[in-house]
Amino acid sequence: MTRFKEIPVTLHIKQKIASGQPVIAVNVGGHNPDLVEILARVGADIALIDCERAGVGLDSATELIRAARASGIPTLVRSWSRVPEVIVQYLDRKADGIIVPRVDSAEEVESIVQLVRYACGKDATSKLIIPQIESRAAVAAVDALAAVEGVDVFLIGPNDLTYDMTGARGSGTPEVHAAIDHVCARLAAAGRKFGMPCPLDEVPRFQRRGATFAYYHLEWLLERSLAEVGRELRGSDATVGQCNGLSTGSPQRRRKIKDGKYAN
C-alpha cells in the first residue's frame, strides 16, 4: 500500500502569514472541545488555547489539541510561563505552535526558537513561534527582537503593555498608541509579521498599522452576532444590551473593555 507523507496543518497558515494575508486566531475560552470543531467549520484559521488567562490546565489543553487535530484546525497554546519545562509539555502534546507571554529581549526570543527546535526535532519547522510584546522593555528592544530568525509572528498585547506603561488596564492612552505604532513601524520595516487583538471597530486601525494576525476572543464574536440578532428581532434601534446590558455598544460593555476586562 502506498504511504503518503502527512502534510502539517500549519503549512497553509505559514504560507498565509508569509504572504501577508490576514490570519484569524480565536481564543476558545475554556475547556470546549466541541467548539474547536465548530471554529474549523466556520472558517477560523487557528484555535487559540489560552493557558495563561483562561485557566486551561495541561490535561484540558491536551483534549483541545486532540479535538483540533481531528477537525483539521491548527492550535496555538498560550503558555502561562516562559519556563522551558512548561512550554515543552504543550509541544509534546502536539500543539501546532506556542505563544509565549512577556518576552522582553532578543535573548529570550532566541531561547524560545532553540527550545522549539530541541523539543520538536525535524517537526520544528512546522511549528508556529509567536512571542508577545507587552512591556516597555520589549518596546525598547523591538529592533533586536525583530532581528531574531525563526519567529513567525510577533503578537502585541495592548492591555498588558498599557498596565506596564501606565499602571492602569486598558489600551486607550495616547502614550500607549504611540508605543504600539512604533512597534508596528519597526517590525514592518524589518519585514516581520505581527498582530494584536482586533475588535471589529478597530479593524481600520489594525490594517493601517500593517498587522495581519488578528486575535479574537470568542466572547467578542458572540457579542457582535447576538447584537445583530437583537437588532433584527427588535428593530434597528434595539441592541442585545436591552436583554443583558452587556452588548458591545452598551456603556457597561464599553467600560469593561476600556478597563481591560475583555482585552488581552
Buried (B, 14 or more C-beta within 10 A) or exposed (E): EEEEEEEBBBEEBBEBBEEEEBBBBBBBBBBBBEBBBBBBEEEBBBBBBBBBBBEBEEEBBBBBBBBBBEBEBBBBBBBBEBEBEBBBBBBEBBBBBBBBBBBBBBEBBBBBBEBBBEBBEEBBBBBBBBBBBBBEBBBBBBEBBBBBEBBBBBBBBBBBBBBBBEEEBBBEEEEBBEBBEEBBEBBBEBEBBBBBBBBEEBEEBBEEBBBBBBBBBBEBBEBBEBBEEBBEEEEEEBBBBEEBEBBBEBEEBEEBBBEBEBBB
